[in-house]
Amino acid sequence: MIPLESITVFFVASVALALAPGPDNIYVLTQSAIQGRAAGLFVTLGLCTGLLFHTAAVVLGVAALFAASAVAFNVLKYIGAAYLLYLAWQAFRAGASDLLENRDKAIPSHHLYARGVIMNITNPKVAIFFRAFLPQFADPARGSLSLQLVLFGAIFIVAALLVFGMIAWFAGYLGERLGQSRRAQIILNRIAGTVFAGLALRLVTAQR
């Protein structure tokens, strides 16, 4: 049985980590501002689905491969960076259409969900982070380590859902305020493109 104190500390730490600026929450913020709350929520669901993958990787020991193998780490890193550059290119080429009229048809919800999954899974830093973070709270004396890791992974996902959901909500509100301005939309798209390009560069230069 995991003590309530351990669960509380883990949850608070997870919320703080989800709030820390990174590719995931920045993508939620930009997509919510440009396409609305619903878009941000679908991206959030995709990102959290990716966390299921990382949780399973920790339980199965797969994450250790990325921590030990430079080749595996770099391959996943470059795939993730290439995808971020693709998103940056799409943002830069986006035109100045009316946000409020075109949100629903701009990008299908299942595409947004898939983007969230891909972004999360192709970030090797998340895999290594999960491998380092989750086991710190597991204790063999409390029973099955695998079960504990799954539980902590689930708690982290709940924390991420709450944080990213709030980001999507408030960024969507901001987007509604700016949605009537064609110039504002162009600026938002350019900012999003610049952020994605910067995150791609950051990921490429990341070290294990």
C-alpha positions as CSV (number, residue, x, y, z in Angstrom):
1,M,0.0,0.0,0.0
2,I,1.5,3.3,-1.0
3,P,1.2,6.0,1.7
4,L,-1.0,8.9,1.1
5,E,1.9,11.2,1.8
6,S,3.9,9.7,-1.0
7,I,1.0,10.0,-3.4
8,T,0.4,13.6,-2.4
9,V,4.1,14.6,-2.8
10,F,4.3,12.8,-6.2
11,F,1.1,14.6,-7.4
12,V,2.3,18.0,-6.4
13,A,5.7,17.4,-8.1
14,S,3.9,16.2,-11.2
15,V,1.8,19.3,-11.4
16,A,4.9,21.5,-11.0
17,L,6.7,19.5,-13.7
18,A,3.7,19.8,-16.1
19,L,3.7,23.5,-15.6
20,A,7.4,23.8,-16.5
21,P,7.8,25.2,-20.0
22,G,8.4,22.5,-22.6
23,P,7.3,21.3,-26.0
24,D,4.1,19.7,-24.7
25,N,2.5,22.5,-22.8
26,I,3.7,25.1,-25.3
27,Y,2.0,23.2,-28.1
28,V,-1.2,23.0,-26.1
29,L,-1.0,26.8,-25.5
30,T,-0.4,27.7,-29.2
31,Q,-3.0,25.4,-30.7
32,S,-5.6,26.5,-28.2
33,A,-4.9,30.2,-28.9
34,I,-5.0,29.6,-32.7
35,Q,-7.8,27.0,-33.0
36,G,-9.7,27.1,-29.8
37,R,-10.1,25.2,-26.5
38,A,-11.3,22.0,-28.2
39,A,-8.2,21.8,-30.3
40,G,-6.0,22.2,-27.2
41,L,-8.0,19.5,-25.3
42,F,-7.6,17.0,-28.2
43,V,-3.8,17.8,-28.2
44,T,-3.8,17.2,-24.5
45,L,-5.5,13.8,-24.8
46,G,-2.9,12.9,-27.4
47,L,0.0,14.0,-25.2
48,C,-1.3,12.0,-22.2
49,T,-1.8,9.0,-24.4
50,G,1.9,9.3,-25.2
51,L,2.5,9.2,-21.5
52,L,0.9,5.8,-21.3
53,F,3.5,4.6,-23.7
54,H,6.3,6.1,-21.5
55,T,4.8,4.5,-18.4
56,A,4.7,1.1,-20.1
57,A,8.3,1.6,-21.3
58,V,9.5,2.2,-17.7
59,V,7.6,-0.9,-16.4
60,L,9.0,-3.0,-19.2
61,G,12.5,-1.5,-18.9
62,V,12.5,-0.2,-22.5
63,A,13.3,3.3,-21.3
64,A,16.7,2.0,-20.1
65,L,17.6,1.5,-23.7
66,F,17.3,5.1,-24.5
67,A,19.4,6.1,-21.5
68,A,22.1,3.6,-22.3
69,S,22.2,3.7,-26.1
70,A,23.4,6.9,-27.8
71,V,22.1,5.6,-31.2
72,A,18.6,4.9,-29.9
73,F,18.4,8.2,-28.1
74,N,19.7,10.2,-31.2
75,V,17.3,8.4,-33.6
76,L,14.3,9.3,-31.6
77,K,15.6,12.8,-30.9
78,Y,16.0,13.6,-34.6
79,I,12.6,12.1,-35.5
80,G,11.0,14.4,-32.8
81,A,13.0,17.4,-34.0
82,A,11.9,16.8,-37.6
83,Y,8.3,16.6,-36.6
84,L,8.6,19.9,-34.7
85,L,10.1,21.5,-37.8
86,Y,7.2,20.2,-39.8
87,L,4.8,21.9,-37.4
88,A,6.9,25.1,-37.5
89,W,6.6,25.1,-41.3
90,Q,2.9,24.6,-41.2
91,A,2.5,27.5,-38.8
92,F,4.6,29.8,-40.9
93,R,2.7,29.1,-44.1
94,A,-0.7,29.5,-42.4
95,G,-2.7,32.3,-43.9
96,A,-4.7,35.0,-42.2
97,S,-8.2,33.6,-42.1
98,D,-10.9,34.3,-39.5
99,L,-10.1,32.3,-36.4
100,L,-13.6,32.0,-35.2
101,E,-15.0,30.9,-38.5
102,N,-12.3,28.4,-39.4
103,R,-11.4,26.7,-36.1
104,D,-13.6,23.7,-36.6
105,K,-12.4,22.9,-40.1
106,A,-8.7,24.0,-39.8
107,I,-7.3,20.7,-38.4
108,P,-9.5,17.6,-37.7
109,S,-9.7,16.6,-34.1
110,H,-8.2,13.2,-34.7
111,H,-5.2,14.8,-36.4
112,L,-4.7,17.0,-33.4
113,Y,-4.9,14.0,-31.1
114,A,-2.4,12.1,-33.3
115,R,0.0,15.0,-33.2
116,G,-0.1,15.0,-29.5
117,V,0.7,11.3,-29.4
118,I,3.6,11.6,-31.8
119,M,5.1,14.7,-30.1
120,N,5.2,13.0,-26.8
121,I,6.4,9.6,-27.9
122,T,9.2,11.0,-30.1
123,N,10.7,13.0,-27.2
124,P,13.4,10.8,-25.7
125,K,13.8,13.2,-22.8
126,V,10.4,12.2,-21.6
127,A,11.3,8.5,-21.7
128,I,14.5,9.2,-19.7
129,F,12.7,11.5,-17.3
130,F,10.0,8.9,-16.6
131,R,12.7,6.3,-16.0
132,A,14.5,8.6,-13.5
133,F,11.4,10.1,-11.9
134,L,8.9,7.3,-11.3
135,P,11.1,4.7,-9.6
136,Q,12.1,7.3,-7.0
137,F,8.7,6.9,-5.4
138,A,8.4,3.1,-5.7
139,D,9.4,0.9,-2.8
140,P,9.8,-2.9,-3.1
141,A,8.6,-3.2,0.5
142,R,5.2,-2.0,-0.6
143,G,4.6,-4.9,-3.1
144,S,4.8,-5.1,-6.8
145,L,7.1,-2.5,-8.3
146,S,5.4,-2.8,-11.7
147,L,2.0,-2.0,-10.1
148,Q,3.4,0.9,-8.2
149,L,5.1,2.3,-11.4
150,V,1.8,2.0,-13.3
151,L,0.0,3.8,-10.5
152,F,2.5,6.7,-10.4
153,G,2.3,6.9,-14.2
154,A,-1.5,7.2,-14.0
155,I,-1.2,9.9,-11.3
156,F,1.3,11.9,-13.5
157,I,-1.1,11.6,-16.4
158,V,-4.0,13.0,-14.3
159,A,-1.8,15.9,-13.2
160,A,-0.8,16.6,-16.9
161,L,-4.5,16.4,-17.9
162,L,-5.4,19.0,-15.3
163,V,-2.5,21.4,-16.1
164,F,-2.7,21.1,-19.9
165,G,-6.5,21.4,-19.7
166,M,-6.3,24.7,-17.8
167,I,-3.7,25.9,-20.3
168,A,-6.0,25.0,-23.2
169,W,-9.0,26.7,-21.5
170,F,-7.2,30.1,-20.8
171,A,-5.3,30.1,-24.1
172,G,-8.6,29.4,-25.9
173,Y,-10.1,32.4,-24.2
174,L,-7.2,34.5,-25.3
175,G,-7.6,33.3,-28.9
176,E,-11.3,34.2,-28.9
177,R,-10.3,37.8,-27.9
178,L,-7.8,38.0,-30.7
179,G,-9.8,35.9,-33.2
180,Q,-11.4,38.9,-34.9
181,S,-8.1,40.3,-35.9
182,R,-6.4,39.0,-39.0
183,R,-3.1,40.6,-38.0
184,A,-3.3,38.9,-34.6
185,Q,-3.8,35.5,-36.2
186,I,-0.7,36.0,-38.4
187,I,1.3,37.0,-35.3
188,L,0.1,34.0,-33.3
189,N,1.0,31.7,-36.2
190,R,4.5,33.3,-36.5
191,I,5.0,33.0,-32.8
192,A,4.0,29.3,-32.9
193,G,6.3,28.6,-35.8
194,T,9.2,30.3,-34.1
195,V,8.5,28.4,-30.9
196,F,8.4,25.0,-32.7
197,A,11.6,25.8,-34.6
198,G,13.3,26.7,-31.3
199,L,12.1,23.6,-29.6
200,A,13.4,21.5,-32.5
201,L,16.8,23.1,-32.1
202,R,16.7,22.5,-28.4
203,L,15.8,18.9,-28.9
204,V,18.5,18.3,-31.5
205,T,21.1,19.7,-29.1
206,A,19.8,17.8,-26.1
207,Q,22.2,15.4,-24.5
208,R,21.4,12.2,-22.5
